[in-house]
Amino acid sequence: MVSVFDLVNHKLLQQTGTGGKGNGGVLYTPNGKTLWVAQPGGLARFDVAAGGILSNQLVVTLPGVSGRAPVPAGLAWAANGTDLLSLSVLTTPSASWTPRRTLLSGRLR
């Protein structure tokens, strides 16, 4: 679940996404138009509109280990600026992948 707040006026603007468990990290793309959220089992991607409103959620499932679901715990951009890095409690480090490629192919590289 992702909550968007107006910190100036102290108002909740939006709650979106799935899951009741805490997220393992959030990361905006450098241009601020996309938000990635680590959540149990994978990642969620949202488009960010003017005013910070989120839309078009896409869930990317990450592979687990020995039948156990991954628990991503942090996100960062790689030095090349296109690969999104995630660490997982079960698979450290878990994955390095290109979001653009994942969105088109639906799989991790």
C-alpha positions as CSV (number, residue, x, y, z in Angstrom):
1,M,0.0,0.0,0.0
2,V,1.3,3.4,-0.9
3,S,0.0,6.6,0.7
4,V,0.5,10.1,-0.9
5,F,0.3,13.0,1.4
6,D,0.1,16.8,1.0
7,L,2.7,17.8,3.6
8,V,1.9,21.5,3.3
9,N,-1.9,21.1,4.1
10,H,-1.5,17.9,6.2
11,K,-3.9,15.9,4.0
12,L,-3.9,12.3,2.7
13,L,-4.4,12.6,-1.0
14,Q,-4.4,9.0,-2.1
15,Q,-3.9,5.4,-1.0
16,T,-3.2,2.9,-3.7
17,G,-1.6,-0.4,-4.4
18,T,-2.0,-3.8,-2.8
19,G,-0.8,-5.6,0.3
20,G,-1.1,-4.8,4.0
21,K,2.6,-5.4,4.8
22,G,5.2,-2.7,5.0
23,N,7.0,-1.8,1.8
24,G,10.7,-2.4,1.6
25,G,11.6,0.8,-0.1
26,V,10.5,3.4,-2.6
27,L,12.4,5.0,-5.5
28,Y,11.5,7.6,-8.1
29,T,13.0,7.5,-11.5
30,P,15.4,10.4,-12.1
31,N,12.8,12.4,-14.1
32,G,10.2,11.9,-11.3
33,K,7.6,10.4,-13.6
34,T,7.6,6.8,-12.2
35,L,7.7,5.4,-8.7
36,W,9.0,1.9,-7.9
37,V,7.9,0.3,-4.6
38,A,9.4,-2.8,-3.1
39,Q,6.8,-5.1,-1.6
40,P,6.7,-8.8,-0.5
41,G,7.1,-10.9,-3.6
42,G,8.2,-8.3,-6.0
43,L,8.0,-4.7,-7.1
44,A,5.1,-2.3,-8.0
45,R,5.5,0.5,-10.6
46,F,3.3,3.5,-10.7
47,D,3.1,6.4,-13.1
48,V,3.3,9.8,-11.2
49,A,1.0,12.6,-12.5
50,A,1.1,16.3,-11.7
51,G,0.6,16.8,-8.0
52,G,2.1,13.4,-7.2
53,I,-1.0,11.3,-7.8
54,L,-0.2,7.7,-8.7
55,S,-1.8,5.6,-11.5
56,N,-1.3,2.6,-13.8
57,Q,0.1,0.2,-11.2
58,L,2.1,-2.7,-12.7
59,V,3.3,-5.5,-10.4
60,V,6.6,-7.2,-11.3
61,T,7.0,-10.5,-9.6
62,L,10.6,-11.4,-8.5
63,P,11.9,-14.9,-8.5
64,G,12.2,-16.6,-5.1
65,V,14.6,-19.2,-3.8
66,S,13.7,-22.8,-2.9
67,G,10.0,-22.1,-3.1
68,R,10.2,-19.1,-0.9
69,A,8.9,-15.7,-2.0
70,P,11.5,-12.9,-2.1
71,V,11.2,-9.9,0.3
72,P,12.9,-6.9,-1.4
73,A,14.4,-4.6,1.1
74,G,15.6,-1.5,-0.6
75,L,15.9,-0.1,-4.1
76,A,18.7,1.9,-5.8
77,W,19.6,2.9,-9.4
78,A,22.8,1.3,-10.7
79,A,25.6,3.6,-11.9
80,N,24.4,3.2,-15.5
81,G,21.2,4.9,-14.6
82,T,18.9,2.3,-16.2
83,D,19.2,-0.9,-14.0
84,L,17.2,-1.0,-10.8
85,L,18.9,-2.9,-8.0
86,S,17.1,-4.6,-5.2
87,L,18.3,-6.6,-2.2
88,S,16.2,-9.4,-0.8
89,V,16.2,-11.1,2.5
90,L,16.1,-14.5,0.7
91,T,18.4,-13.7,-2.2
92,T,21.1,-11.1,-1.4
93,P,21.7,-9.5,-3.8
94,S,18.5,-10.6,-5.6
95,A,18.4,-8.9,-9.0
96,S,19.8,-6.3,-11.3
97,W,17.4,-5.6,-14.2
98,T,16.3,-3.0,-16.6
99,P,12.7,-1.8,-15.9
100,R,12.2,-0.9,-19.5
101,R,13.2,-4.4,-20.6
102,T,11.1,-6.0,-17.9
103,L,8.0,-4.0,-18.8
104,L,8.3,-5.1,-22.4
105,S,9.2,-8.7,-21.9
106,G,7.6,-9.4,-18.5
107,R,10.6,-11.2,-17.2
108,L,13.9,-10.5,-15.4
109,R,17.1,-10.7,-17.2
